[in-house]
Structure formats: structure tokens, C-alpha cells
Amino acid sequence: MDDTTIKELQSAAFERLIQHLRERKDVQNIDLMNLAGFCRNCLSKWYREEAQKKGIEISDPDARRHVYGIPYDEWKQKYQK
């Protein structure tokens, strides 16, 4: 498999993970941290950091919106326990 295909598959898997977490609003970030060692905020931070490596500036709120699907403050109000 060539590098481009590998990257496309990795990207698709990442987007599926994000979609899965968007659908599982019942799973709290603290639960993810305790069980897996990462949470939605970690994913948004990694997304932003990878963009920076390529010279692309993404704000923290924009990165979080990409992961959460809505503004972070709105997600916290609706779903954070």
C-alpha cells in the first residue's frame, strides 16, 4: 500500500473516531481519560498541533469544534455532567 493510501485510511479512521465520540455524548471526557488516557480535548489538541507542523494555524476553539461538532461551551452546557 502506498503512503497516500495509508494517510487517507488513517484520516478516515480518525474522522470515524470523532463521529463515534460525537454520537456517544454519554461518555464523559473524564471517563475517557481514566480508561484510555486521552479524551476529546486531547484529540482537538493533537489536531491543532499537527496543523501547526504544516504551518496551518487553527485556534483551540476551532479545533475543539472540529472534534465536538459544536462549540465546546455549548457541548459542556448540554452534555457535561
Residue frames relative to the residue before (quaternion, step in Angstrom):
aa qw qx qy qz dx dy dz
M 1.0000 0.0000 0.0000 0.0000 0.00 0.00 0.00
D 0.3976 -0.7302 0.5002 0.2419 3.59 -0.91 0.87
D 0.6966 -0.5048 0.3280 0.3904 3.57 -1.28 0.44
T 0.6294 0.5404 -0.3408 0.4423 3.59 0.99 -0.77
T 0.6616 0.4957 -0.3007 0.4755 3.58 0.93 -0.88
I 0.6261 0.5315 -0.3346 0.4621 3.58 0.97 -0.82
K 0.6734 0.4925 -0.2930 0.4670 3.59 0.88 -0.93
E 0.6375 0.5215 -0.3267 0.4636 3.60 1.00 -0.77
L 0.6608 0.4967 -0.3013 0.4752 3.58 0.98 -0.83
Q 0.6419 0.5132 -0.3194 0.4718 3.58 0.98 -0.81
S 0.6452 0.5185 -0.3119 0.4665 3.56 0.98 -0.84
A 0.6589 0.5031 -0.3042 0.4694 3.57 0.93 -0.88
A 0.6476 0.5087 -0.3195 0.4689 3.59 0.99 -0.80
F 0.6242 0.5318 -0.3286 0.4686 3.59 1.03 -0.80
E 0.6734 0.4872 -0.2977 0.4697 3.60 0.89 -0.91
R 0.6303 0.5151 -0.3390 0.4717 3.61 1.06 -0.65
L 0.6196 0.5292 -0.3372 0.4716 3.58 1.05 -0.74
I 0.6501 0.5053 -0.3146 0.4723 3.58 0.92 -0.89
Q 0.6605 0.5030 -0.3115 0.4623 3.60 0.88 -0.89
H 0.6284 0.5340 -0.3266 0.4619 3.56 1.00 -0.82
L 0.6878 0.4701 -0.2834 0.4750 3.60 0.90 -0.90
R 0.6018 0.5405 -0.3611 0.4640 3.60 1.10 -0.59
E 0.6857 0.4782 -0.2776 0.4734 3.57 1.02 -0.80
R 0.7214 0.4115 -0.2303 0.5072 3.60 1.11 -0.65
K 0.0022 -0.8418 0.5374 -0.0513 3.52 0.64 1.18
D 0.5749 0.5991 -0.3689 0.4178 3.57 1.24 -0.38
V 0.6337 0.5019 -0.3302 0.4872 3.58 1.19 -0.42
Q 0.2723 -0.7891 0.5370 0.1215 3.54 -0.53 1.22
N 0.6269 -0.5573 0.3953 0.3744 3.56 -1.17 0.60
I 0.6338 0.5354 -0.3408 0.4422 3.59 0.98 -0.77
D 0.6218 0.5311 -0.3339 0.4688 3.58 1.10 -0.71
L 0.6407 0.5162 -0.3156 0.4726 3.56 0.98 -0.86
M 0.6579 0.5134 -0.3119 0.4541 3.58 0.91 -0.91
N 0.6793 0.5001 -0.2926 0.4504 3.57 0.90 -0.91
L 0.7582 0.3993 -0.2055 0.4727 3.57 0.95 -0.86
A 0.8245 0.2482 -0.0932 0.5000 3.57 0.90 -0.92
G 0.4588 -0.7064 0.4389 0.3128 3.59 1.19 -0.29
F 0.7409 0.2271 -0.2045 0.5980 3.58 1.27 0.36
C 0.1449 -0.7816 0.6002 0.0887 3.55 -1.27 0.37
R 0.7551 -0.3542 0.2752 0.4781 3.57 -1.28 -0.16
N 0.6496 0.5166 -0.3243 0.4538 3.57 0.98 -0.81
C 0.6051 0.5375 -0.3507 0.4711 3.59 1.07 -0.67
L 0.6506 0.5171 -0.3186 0.4558 3.59 0.91 -0.89
S 0.6705 0.4844 -0.3124 0.4671 3.58 0.92 -0.85
K 0.6302 0.5251 -0.3302 0.4671 3.60 1.05 -0.71
W 0.6552 0.5005 -0.3090 0.4740 3.59 0.93 -0.86
Y 0.6198 0.5462 -0.3273 0.4588 3.58 1.03 -0.83
R 0.6748 0.4890 -0.2765 0.4787 3.57 0.92 -0.99
E 0.6656 0.5095 -0.3047 0.4523 3.60 0.91 -0.86
E 0.6518 0.5002 -0.3182 0.4731 3.59 1.00 -0.77
A 0.6132 0.5301 -0.3434 0.4745 3.59 1.08 -0.69
Q 0.6444 0.5326 -0.3185 0.4469 3.58 0.94 -0.87
K 0.6137 0.5574 -0.3431 0.4415 3.59 1.04 -0.75
K 0.7198 0.4002 -0.2273 0.5196 3.56 1.19 -0.59
G 0.5764 -0.6219 0.3611 0.3881 3.57 1.27 0.27
I 0.5362 0.5967 -0.4049 0.4387 3.57 1.25 0.40
E 0.2354 -0.7778 0.5700 0.1217 3.55 -0.73 1.08
I 0.0238 0.7572 -0.6505 0.0536 3.54 -0.81 1.10
S 0.4036 -0.7145 0.5122 0.2534 3.57 -0.76 0.98
D 0.6380 -0.5261 0.3971 0.3980 3.55 -1.24 0.44
P 0.6632 0.4890 -0.3326 0.4586 3.65 0.85 -0.79
D 0.6546 0.5019 -0.3232 0.4638 3.63 0.99 -0.72
A 0.6376 0.5127 -0.3269 0.4729 3.58 1.03 -0.75
R 0.6553 0.4975 -0.3123 0.4749 3.57 0.97 -0.82
R 0.6251 0.5332 -0.3433 0.4552 3.58 0.99 -0.77
H 0.6166 0.5419 -0.3477 0.4531 3.60 1.05 -0.73
V 0.7064 0.4505 -0.2636 0.4781 3.58 0.93 -0.86
Y 0.7506 0.4136 -0.2214 0.4654 3.59 0.81 -0.99
G 0.4177 -0.7191 0.4612 0.3093 3.59 1.13 -0.56
I 0.7464 0.1515 -0.1077 0.6390 3.55 1.36 -0.20
P 0.6645 -0.4641 0.3515 0.4685 3.62 -1.17 0.18
Y 0.5981 -0.6203 0.3852 0.3303 3.55 -0.99 0.91
D 0.6504 0.5182 -0.3281 0.4481 3.61 0.90 -0.86
E 0.6345 0.5192 -0.3204 0.4745 3.57 1.05 -0.77
W 0.6387 0.5193 -0.3239 0.4663 3.60 0.96 -0.85
K 0.6508 0.5233 -0.3185 0.4486 3.58 0.91 -0.91
Q 0.6619 0.5089 -0.3087 0.4557 3.59 0.92 -0.92
K 0.7382 0.4436 -0.2389 0.4485 3.58 0.87 -0.93
Y 0.8605 0.2259 -0.0414 0.4548 3.57 0.81 -1.00
Q 0.6103 0.5575 -0.3846 0.4108 3.63 1.09 -0.38
K 0.3205 -0.7612 0.5393 0.1643 3.54 -0.84 1.03
